[in-house]
């Protein structure tokens, strides 16, 4: 994978966004982090963005548009389908793991 310069984090929990940003700043000050509060917010920001992110992190459980629906949309959009996506969750459901892998999440 090429060097990561920008990350989109999609998570409805503000505390999780803060912790992610803090961890990322401890790794590199040069990576640009953008956040979205749910799948719909993410798609709106991606549509308006000048450049696509190098990596997308998605929380599985969110209101309005959940992680699976967003992943499906990202992988069916030509300009975004090649962006690596990592899905995370507190779910331990084998179905969630199987579904997100089959939809194109990184393994």
C-alpha positions as CSV (number, residue, x, y, z in Angstrom):
1,X,0.0,0.0,0.0
2,X,1.3,3.5,-0.9
3,X,2.2,5.9,1.9
4,X,-1.0,7.1,3.7
5,X,-1.5,10.9,3.5
6,X,-5.2,11.2,4.3
7,X,-7.7,9.2,6.2
8,X,-11.5,9.5,6.5
9,X,-12.9,8.2,9.7
10,X,-16.7,7.5,9.7
11,X,-18.0,7.1,13.3
12,X,-21.0,8.6,15.1
13,X,-19.3,8.6,18.4
14,X,-17.4,11.9,19.1
15,X,-15.3,10.3,21.8
16,X,-14.1,7.6,19.4
17,X,-13.3,10.3,16.8
18,X,-11.2,12.1,19.5
19,X,-9.3,9.0,20.5
20,X,-8.6,8.0,16.9
21,X,-7.3,11.5,16.2
22,X,-5.1,11.5,19.3
23,X,-3.7,8.1,18.4
24,X,-3.0,9.2,14.8
25,X,-1.2,12.4,15.9
26,X,1.1,10.2,18.0
27,X,2.0,8.2,14.9
28,X,2.3,11.1,12.4
29,X,1.5,14.8,12.3
30,X,1.6,14.7,8.5
31,X,-1.6,12.5,8.0
32,X,-4.7,14.6,7.4
33,X,-7.7,13.2,9.2
34,X,-11.2,14.0,8.1
35,X,-14.3,12.7,10.1
36,X,-17.9,12.0,9.2
37,X,-20.7,11.2,11.6
38,X,-22.4,8.5,9.5
39,X,-22.6,7.1,6.1
40,X,-24.6,9.9,4.6
41,X,-22.3,12.5,6.0
42,X,-19.3,10.6,4.6
43,X,-20.8,10.3,1.1
44,X,-21.6,14.1,1.1
45,X,-18.0,14.9,2.2
46,X,-16.5,12.5,-0.4
47,X,-18.6,14.0,-3.2
48,X,-17.4,17.5,-2.3
49,X,-13.8,16.5,-1.8
50,X,-11.1,17.6,-4.1
51,X,-9.1,14.4,-3.5
52,X,-10.2,11.0,-2.3
53,X,-8.7,9.7,1.0
54,X,-6.0,7.1,0.9
55,X,-7.7,5.0,3.6
56,X,-11.2,4.9,5.1
57,X,-12.1,3.6,8.5
58,X,-15.8,2.8,9.1
59,X,-17.7,2.0,12.3
60,X,-20.2,-0.7,11.6
61,X,-23.1,0.5,13.7
62,X,-24.2,4.1,13.0
63,X,-27.6,5.8,12.5
64,X,-29.0,6.9,9.2
65,X,-26.6,4.8,7.1
66,X,-24.7,2.0,8.8
67,X,-21.2,0.7,7.9
68,X,-22.4,-2.1,5.6
69,X,-24.5,0.2,3.5
70,X,-21.7,2.7,3.3
71,X,-19.2,0.0,2.3
72,X,-21.6,-1.2,-0.4
73,X,-21.9,2.3,-1.8
74,X,-18.2,3.0,-1.7
75,X,-17.3,-0.2,-3.5
76,X,-19.9,0.4,-6.2
77,X,-18.6,3.9,-6.9
78,X,-15.9,3.9,-9.6
79,X,-13.9,6.7,-8.1
80,X,-13.9,5.2,-4.6
81,X,-13.9,1.5,-5.2
82,X,-10.1,1.1,-5.0
83,X,-9.8,3.0,-1.7
84,X,-8.9,0.5,1.1
85,X,-11.7,0.4,3.7
86,X,-11.3,-0.9,7.2
87,X,-14.5,-1.7,9.1
88,X,-14.5,-1.9,12.9
89,X,-17.1,-2.7,15.5
90,X,-17.8,-4.1,18.9
91,X,-19.9,-6.8,17.1
92,X,-18.5,-10.3,17.4
93,X,-21.1,-11.7,14.9
94,X,-19.6,-14.0,12.3
95,X,-22.3,-12.7,9.9
96,X,-20.9,-9.1,10.3
97,X,-17.4,-10.3,9.6
98,X,-18.5,-12.4,6.6
99,X,-20.7,-9.6,5.2
100,X,-18.0,-6.9,5.4
101,X,-15.4,-9.1,3.8
102,X,-17.7,-10.0,1.0
103,X,-18.5,-6.3,0.5
104,X,-14.9,-5.5,0.0
105,X,-13.4,-4.5,3.4
106,X,-9.7,-5.1,3.9
107,X,-8.8,-8.4,5.5
